[in-house]
Amino acid sequence: MGKLPSKLESKLAERSANQSLRNLPEETDRVDFSSNDYLGFARERKISEMTGDLLKENGKQRHGAGGSRLLSGNHALYPKLESFLAQHHQADAALVFNSGYDANLGLFSSVPQRGDLVFYDELIHASIRDGIKMGNAKSYKFSHKDIQDLQSKLEMSLRGQSRSLEIEIYIVTESVFSMDGDSPDLKRLVQLSKEFNAHLIVDEAHATGIYGDGRDLVCELGLQDEIFARVITFGKAMGSHGAAILGSKDLKSYLVNFARSLIYTTALSSHSVAGILASYQFLETKGADRVKSLKKNIKYFKELIREEGLEGDFVESDSAVHCLIVSGNQQAKMMAGHLQEAGFDVKPILSPTVKLGEERLRFCLHAFNTEAEMSRVLGEIKKYRSR
Ligand SMILES: Cc1ncc(COP(=O)(O)O)c(C=O)c1O
């Protein structure tokens, strides 16, 4: 096997020196405070059984899709899932992608055109940044959740030029931020988008299935008709894999024609698509109870944070994601190591994934976590600090 080029070797060495070398972790049976399986669907045997039933009911089973969706891969479960998703998430149309990463890459690389402007929250997910980078539009980041900053950047970029009808503006946010767990003021963002005649795009990865009676946060707020595109993903609370872009029928048609991450890749197998449908069926019967347990756990965890005097150290959040800022890669790794030794699966999030100095431990709460587990894990933080 060939030797790694020296430039690559030195990049790896730099990562090691910064304590930021990434490794693939082994599966553990520690208490789960790390996965995005917020509702416990990924570990739900019933969903696997329902997937099998759906496959049987839908006849022609093939192991793989056999091609891209535009060629032989668009098997019968795809239109079934997409019309279900459009109805469930109250959109005109849904287009399924192989993952949220692919959906964002396809959307942001193909929709904003040369001369268009994209304004995105500084903490937006890497998949959106990568998509924007692949496209030809100019992009500007605004301070996290800062509507005032966004407004001044919109005004500044348009100052001195009468806006040509040709220039489209896109504003991009997440409804629940993946690494902070907080949410923007979506109603104000809708207002501002209207004032500037901009298209608002919302990534709902960490809200899918949890808010708005098993829909998403945009639906909970009744804003679904005001949003140009929503990205929902199935790898988190839905416990499955894949994603969809929700929007108009014309947007769907545009993406089918121009989103390269949809066109040039093999489609999901019928088993994967049936798995997503089964997750939604399960959500319809058991979702409300699971969401109730998750919300109860979020409330309890926040109370514990307050009781333990850790409020100032955690990023304020009402979602399932709670982050304890532990500045420094080495420090974050050491504290996570302590919690792991104590039996808890808590992961450090290091720079460059987050800003230097904002390294953290990310606690993902689940419907299935117990009060005793939450209380013990926070107790371990105090123990670690008082060593
Ligand atoms: C906000 C956000 N968008 C998109 C993605 C990508 O989704 P997927 O894991 O389905 O590729 C993630 C997952 O990490 C995410 O957190």
The ligand as a Tripos MOL2 file, in Angstrom:
@<TRIPOS>MOLECULE
LIG
   16    16     1     0     0
SMALL
NO_CHARGES

@<TRIPOS>ATOM
      1 C1        -28.5060   20.3150   11.4210 C.3       1 LIG1
      2 C2        -28.1060   19.1080   10.6630 C.ar      1 LIG1
      3 N1        -28.3650   19.0590    9.3360 N.ar      1 LIG1
      4 C3        -28.0360   17.9890    8.6020 C.ar      1 LIG1
      5 C4        -27.4210   16.8990    9.1790 C.ar      1 LIG1
      6 C5        -27.0420   15.7360    8.3310 C.3       1 LIG1
      7 O1        -28.0100   14.7630    8.4420 O.3       1 LIG1
      8 P1        -27.6440   13.2150    8.1620 P.3       1 LIG1
      9 O2        -27.0250   12.7040    9.4110 O.co2     1 LIG1
     10 O3        -28.9460   12.6000    7.8180 O.co2     1 LIG1
     11 O4        -26.6840   13.2130    7.0140 O.co2     1 LIG1
     12 C6        -27.1740   16.8830   10.5500 C.ar      1 LIG1
     13 C7        -26.5720   15.6840   11.1930 C.2       1 LIG1
     14 O5        -25.5700   15.6650   11.7740 O.2       1 LIG1
     15 C8        -27.5060   18.0220   11.3090 C.ar      1 LIG1
     16 O6        -27.2370   18.0670   12.6180 O.3       1 LIG1
@<TRIPOS>BOND
     1     1     2 1
     2     2     3 ar
     3     2    15 ar
     4     3     4 ar
     5     4     5 ar
     6     5     6 1
     7     5    12 ar
     8     6     7 1
     9     7     8 1
    10     8     9 2
    11     8    10 1
    12     8    11 1
    13    12    13 1
    14    12    15 ar
    15    13    14 2
    16    15    16 1
@<TRIPOS>SUBSTRUCTURE
     1 LIG1         1 GROUP 0 **** ****
